[in-house]
Amino acid sequence: MNIKPLADRVLVKPDAAEEKTASGIILPDSAKEKPLKGKVAAIGNGTKDEEMIVKVGDNVLYGKYAGTEIELDSEKYLIMRQSDILAII
């Protein structure tokens, strides 16, 4: 991967969206909810006021509208500030 987030930013690979409901109904793309968890793929160095708490490989929860979606090597990622991450799983 050729992307290195700057400052307190984190690159997250979102988990796949649910394909089926609990009752077995297959969902079309338009009805799938955006996943709210993913795996940290890269982190920045932090700032002098904020050290990086998350590490590469951590599974994290983030807000529904957190981050900016980018595509790299036909894979979708989110780049967000560390403060947009709600919890490490």
Buried (B, 14 or more C-beta within 10 A) or exposed (E): EEEEBEEBBBBBBBEEEEEEEEEEEEEEEEEEEEBBBBBBBBBBEBEEEEEBEBEEEBBBBBEEEBBEEEEBEEEEBBBBBBEBBEEEE
